Amino acid sequence: MSKKSIRVGLIGFGIVGTGVVKTLIENSEIIEARLGLPLELVKICDLNITSDRGIKIDPKILTTKVEDIFSDASIDIVIELMGGLEPAKTFILKSFASGKHVVTANKALLAIHGAEIFAVAKKYNKFIGFEAAVGAGIPIVRALKEALVADRILGIYGILNGTANFILTELIKGTADFNTILKEAQRQGYAEANPALDINGSDTAHKIAILATLAFGLEVDFKKIPIEGIENLELEDFTLAEKLGYRIKLLAIAKKINNEIDLRVQPILIQATKILAKTDGVFNGITLIGNRVGEMFFYGKGAGALPTASAVISNLVDIGHDIILNQQNAVPIRGFQDNFFKPAKIVPLLQTESRYYLRVNAVNKPGILAHLTQVLSKNKINISEILQERRPENQAGSIIILTYRSKFGVIQKAVAEIVSKDLIINKPILLRVEDFGE
């Protein structure tokens, strides 16, 4: 008996869930034209089913009991949009066990428990779509899984968190401090009441873990990713970076180095001429480098109800096509065949290499510049540029040094030697500089 529709159950009727329902209703005609059958939303589960979401739906499809979705044999696909690790993980696994495919936007869950979830999906021969987990409406997951199958991915450099990027964009203007800008981001709805995961880099790390898995066909241990947020950045460094031709961004990096991955999240100086450096406000930008296509750039809204809904529904349509054609996982869930995956060897942070921006606050007395250059030379760190503020003798000021490439452990050792001199005031500021794609 041929199907008359692809039947869908939704778990989580919050902001994104509302966006999905709204899009399914308002764009139903074009969705059906592309799929060949209607996407029929037959059940919505949430603890709160009484609040007005501004959408007209049949109250009969609302439920507070998630078992109503698992027990409905007619449901083909479950959308999980509740977020968090539990009970989301349990609900996804139960969906597979009850014979249903899954679509999720849960980047934290996939970054931390992805290997287990993908294994269970394979066990039950079900698909899990997660285009919305990274970059919302930016089709970066599809690009890595399908469009670039002939390419060896050399590197991914991404601005993957709109809240952090909004704050950094405003800091570049130099008109307000970090806390003032954060409060404004919360007022405008760009930041949560508790923005910790955005500010400390964890949200960005969740996303780059997923992208690295797709790009390299390796299992990434999230706990081993070095993560540094933006909470300790100082306004002065944004002004100085601009003078040197750079902008500071919270950057996620994943690049293959021999048999290891340099995988990290950090505030980094990027050349101001790079399109990624010009990705401002709440937008996301991802530079991807392949050994055949060269450098590519993906840009768009990385969050929000409607962009995320667009990505969710794209996965619904993908799965719907498989169901209509009576095939399963025509494209491997992660782009590679499952037997290809091995644990990723992440380069230890002290062994990672880059150029560096070093700002030293020191008293202007004879010998201070010689001290800096001698320590760097002793540690075999070459200097590419020095910028020194004009100031009267015996007064404190900043000396900025840009270095050539060095291992992080070496530059840290050098910084420890630099601060041993009495004329150094406060702890030096050390930021990485990335000149990718060159």
Buried (B, 14 or more C-beta within 10 A) or exposed (E): EEBEBBBBBBBBBBBBBBBBBBBBEEBBEEBBEEBEBBBBBBBBBBEEBEEEBEEEBEEEBBBEEBEBBBEBEEBBBBBBBBBEEEEBBEBBBBBBEBEBBBBBBBBBBBBBBBBEBBEBBBEBEBBBBBBBBBBBBBBBBBBBBEEBEEBEBBBBBBBBBBBBBBBBBBBBEEEBEBEEBBEBBBEEEBBEEEBEBBBBBBBBBBBBBBBBBBBBBBBBBBEBBBBBBBBEBEBBBBEBBBEBEBBBBBBBBBBBBEEBBBBBBBBBBBBBEBEBBBBBEBBBBBBBBBEEBEBBBBBBBBBBBBBBBBBBBBBBBBBBBBBBEEEEBEEBBBBBEEEEBEEBBBBEBEBBBBBBBBBBBBBBEEEBBEBBBEBBEEBEBEBEEEBBEEEEEEEBBBBBBBBEBBBBBBBBBBBEBBBEBEBBBEEBBBBBBBEBBE
